[in-house]
Amino acid sequence: MALVTDSEGPRAVTTHARTSHYDPRAERLRMASLKNWGEAPQSPGIKQMRHDVVLDCGWGRLAFAQTFASGRAIADILRRERPGSRDIAFYLRDPHVVLAQAPQDLFLDPSHAFRLWFDRYRPSARRPQGFFVRMLRGPEDSGPINRIYQARGMVPLPDGFLQETRNSRTLTWLAAEDADTGAVIGVVMGVDHVRAFNDPDHGSSLWALAVDPQTTRAGVGEALSRHLAEHFLAKGRTFMDLSVMHDNTQAIALYEKLNFERVPVFCLKNKNSINEKLFIGPAPEAKLNPYARIITDEARRRGISVDVLDEDSAFFQLSLGGRAITCRESLSELTSAVAMSRCDDKAVTRRLLRAHGLAVPDQVEATDDETLAAFLDKHRRVVVKPARGEQGRGISVDLSTLDEVRRAIAVAHTVADTVLMEQFVEGQDLRIIVIDYKVVAGAIRRPAAVVGDGRSAVRALIETQSRRRAAATGGESRIPLDAETERCLGLQGMTLESVPEPGRQVQVRKTANLHTGGTIHDVTDRLHRVLVDAAVTASRAIEIPVVGLDFMVPSPFEPAYVIIEANERPGLANHEPQPTAERFIDLLFPRTRYAPLSATGT
């Protein structure tokens, strides 16, 4: 790989072009006659072209594809991109060939390449109004330039980069400065191809042009482009190229005004979070809930097509290379009907887990009063839940009287015909996500609570907190104002109309389910090994590839536990930033799994 390190002393911007020692028109005609851009024969007076040239531009590296003999080498360079950078391979003759070397990592940039032949360039008689263009002065320009880049959603320059390259003869940085305030209001970078790789075509290029979105000065972008063109023309260069997004109509109109013309040049970039909107494609028009959207977004990042089958129920199909899988959020065709039915029936789940040596709570079917009374007498505190159901519907927790149990059973019967009575286990509610029989995430779930302010009634506090939870979860989490909420308040000697004193925390639900206003707190990296092993054993017992297991634990960092339930359609979005969606797509489309390069690139 060739690195450009040549430098010279500080120089001023040249605003009046001198005649090139080449005939630009003849050079342009010679280039146009070639079959492929970048394959021109050696021009007189130019040294042998360097090979495998990669130029560090601060915001990323620029790989000149015409200097590479191997598409594999170009792909490997891009795949070694530094975190937070945006590398570009430009001047590709056969981008599809290079793309085939790493189709999961690279993408063809949706940009147009434009070229300004300097024999067609005409300087403007108008001068900038209220600002001027200058060379960079020193480190003090770094902050203002990065502020502009960040405001435009571009990659900022690393600390010290401008100072290190200030005297470079390869990179040219120009700034536009407001004449009244002295503020930097625009920036552009130019690359001298002759200095970079002994370009036989005497080219140059324009990069990273940005104008402060807050400036009131007109024509900043045009002035920077003209000054850079005149700078390279004065150095004897023949043309100046640039790459611009295909839909940036305002910029394209400016370049066409300056007599730039389209050229058949392509560039490749790496699939990273910075470039995501360029390769992920348009989002489905259907509005999906957060649990489906986190999966479809990850699929689209990998080039997997998404077809929404039913928006309201969050059914969608993922397709790639002849493989199509239908999902409903995190429930996919890879979960068998048998596994799903095992999770759906909480009594069956419990029996299976117990048969595999896992700790589960005592449980009976809620039938006659004699059975209820005997179970309550044995355990003192119980839980009543429908045998089937999800999202915490119909569950009543921490019941201690027969009357409470009877009322809870009536509520549970509205959800399922069969109702279970279960031993109440004191502790923290822990949800563990297992995907492909590996633990991916673990989080403590806490029941909904409000904090008194000494003025508002509990009802108003709940309504305010519920709105916040709904806004934070895309409408998925709300605190119900129902009989269970009133019962929970009653255990604390309060009603919906009570006004708690300032700072008092009032628990308004017993269950920690997100859909009833619960909050979730990640503990993945600190889970006790016994809990991890129990979760994997449970998923294998049910024979389910994706499952959310509900544990009751004294602490997620201790080995004691009881498994309460298994959810065949866990909400993966609840566990960000853990890579739940990534592992889910790995399971469905294993060939799209990200495989980072080693230090040697192999």
LINGI-V795441 format. One line per field, one symbol per residue. ss: DSSP state (@ for helix, = for strand, . for the rest). psi: psi as a letter, one per 30 degrees, with the letter a starting at -180 (. if undefined). A space follows every 50 residues. Layout:
# LINGI-V795441
ss = ???
psi = ???
This chain:
# LINGI-V795441
ss = .=....=................@@@@@@@@@.................. ..====....====@@@...@@@@@@@@@........=====..@@@@@. .....===..=======@@@..........=====....@@@@@@@@@@@ @.........@@@@...=..========.....=========@@@@@... ..=========........@@@@@@@@@@@@@@@....=======...@@ @@@@@@@...===..=====.....@@@@..........@@@@@@@@@@@ @...======....======..======..==....@@@@@@@@.@@@@@ @@@@@....=..===...@@@@@@@@@@@..=====.........====. .@@@@@@@@@@@@.....=====....========..=========..== =......@@@@@@@@@@@@@@@..........@@@@@@@@.......... ....===......@@@..====.@@@..@@@@@@@@@@@@@@...===== ===........======....@@@@....@@@@@@@@@.@@@........ ..
psi = kkkkgllllkllkkfkklklfljeeeeeeeefflekkggklklkgklkkl lhkkkjgdfakjkjfffkfkeeeeeeeefgkkkgljlkjlhkeieeeeef fiffflljkilkkkkjkfffkjlkfklkjgllkllkeafffeeeeeeeee fgglklklkfeeeegegkfekkkkkkkkfefgkkglklklkjfeeeghjf ghlllklhkkkkffkfkkgeeeeeeeeeeeeeefgglelkllkkkfgiee eeeeeeeggklklikllklkjlfegefffflklkfkjllfeeeeeeeeee fggkkkjjejeeghklkkkkhfkkkkljbgklffjleeeeeeeejfeeee eeeefggkkllkklkjcleeeeeeeeeefeklkkkkfkllggkgkkkhkf leeeeeeeeeeeffelekkkkkkkkkakjkkkkkkhhkkelkkkkklkll klgfekleeeeeeeeeeeeeefghgfkljkiaeeeeeeeefghllffkjk lkfkkjkflelgkefggllkjkgefgkkeeeeeeeeeeeeefhkfkkjkj lkkekfglfklkkelkjfikjfffgkgkheeeeeeeeeiffgkkjkklff g.
